[in-house]
Amino acid sequence: MTRDYLSGSSPPPGQAPQAGAATNGVACVAFSTESPHGSRGDSPLTDLARLLRRSGFPSRVFHVHLHPSDGKENDRRVQRLVERLIGERCRWAVFHEIWTAELGRQLHAAGIGLIEMRSHTFPEAIFSDGPDLLTHVSACGTGQSLDELTNLVEIIGPLETRPVTAVDLRLQQSCGYTRSLADNPFYQGILDDPEMAAHKGCAHCMNARPDQRLVPVQVAERIVERIRNDRRVFPHLETIWMPFAETFYDSLAIALRTTHGDPVWRDLTLVMQCRPDVIAQRAEEIEAVAADAAASGTQLKIGVVGFENFSPPEILVLNRGATPDELDRAAVILNRWSAQPPPGLVVRGFTPSFILFTPWTRIEDLEVNLHRIARHGLWQANIERLRVGPGTPAYERARRDGLVLDGSVRAASHPNGYTSEREIRFADPLVAAVSAGFERLRPLAHSEQPELLAGVLAAVAAAPDPAGIDWDGVARAWEDVGSAARTL
Ligand code: SF4
């Protein structure tokens, strides 16, 4: 029998819930983008829904899985979400952030109360990032504890729904990289702002604050508990992403050693997003953790390595703290591991990630990075522009330099911890021309970004008027060549 989770009671067998009956459900709504391999789940919202049910509040997680590029299909999925929430007569919808104002308007017009937990983006929503959330939804209480897991998750995705196969391992733990700005000459001019003076970690990221450090034994227990719980909620789970892998090396080693043989690990892949300087410093320990993982029936995978930038002035801009020498050593280790993988460690196919465009980038910074990419054969690099949001030193310095554009504010549930992203401009017009060309053509060259950047740099260097290059025309010509080649 299907439980009417939003009313907290089960309808009699064979009967739909009574139309128009008062219901008191709390829907927790998560959004994630599908990858070709599976769909990602949202552990924090799932934990919240379970807590609500334990506390007697009917609740369920609606996971909206978005297509990476098909906007119309995504509109249909969001519409299906609205229909489901109205159809289930839920009273409240809880979001990290309401996905779009239009979604907020539709739910508000349908009489559904809205709560945002990470930032307040929709005026009619209540902002609640603590226990007062239970007070807001108190009228929904049934007074009796409800089953935690039955029908806990509903996927709103492609018509042929895929289950959740991946989650992030997040234990409310801050990033372990805590370098301040005190000895960084690039940021001396903004240290009159107490918030900037107190900043720790990379200059575009808030994840090293607040400082929440646990001892490795505590983290080890939480890792095991987290994975055990997530496997109960998401039975098709295959992949656990570890966003700040370096904060887990010690605790993961303890967790694997102390639970050897526990089925909690079996047939999982733990995918790590790594700092290369930590790889350079702790390669042997990573190999040992991988061997322990293999002995427990799971594997460790290097997913993303954040090289970010080889050029010393840009390393200061990012307050990255990783020297070019360490980056070189990491690249050598990764290439060795790719050729001869240590037991339990999957390295081949990892993504070297680069932030090559900051507001202060110079042409020679781009050239230094392309040179190092070529030297180490990192041709699979993903090349990004620096994304800045308020509260970060990169934003504050750019603002004071007049390099933040007024106007558009992009909502972003960004992994770097801020929630709105601002457009920047470049101090050097030549770099602006290179960035414009690279951004316009990048969708046409998914896996050849360094080669594309080299080509765009050459075109800008040769152009009499770099700002006037017709990149749309280049893109059209490129597409025409591609179409002609496909008909051969
Ligand atoms: S960018 Fe990564 S390494 Fe830097 S502070 Fe953020 S989480 Fe830590």
Boltz pocket constraint, residues with backbone or C-beta under 6 A from the ligand:
constraints:
  - pocket:
      binder: B
      contacts: [[A, 175], [A, 176], [A, 177], [A, 200], [A, 201], [A, 202], [A, 205], [A, 206], [A, 207], [A, 208], [A, 244], [A, 275], [A, 415], [A, 416]]
      max_distance: 6.0
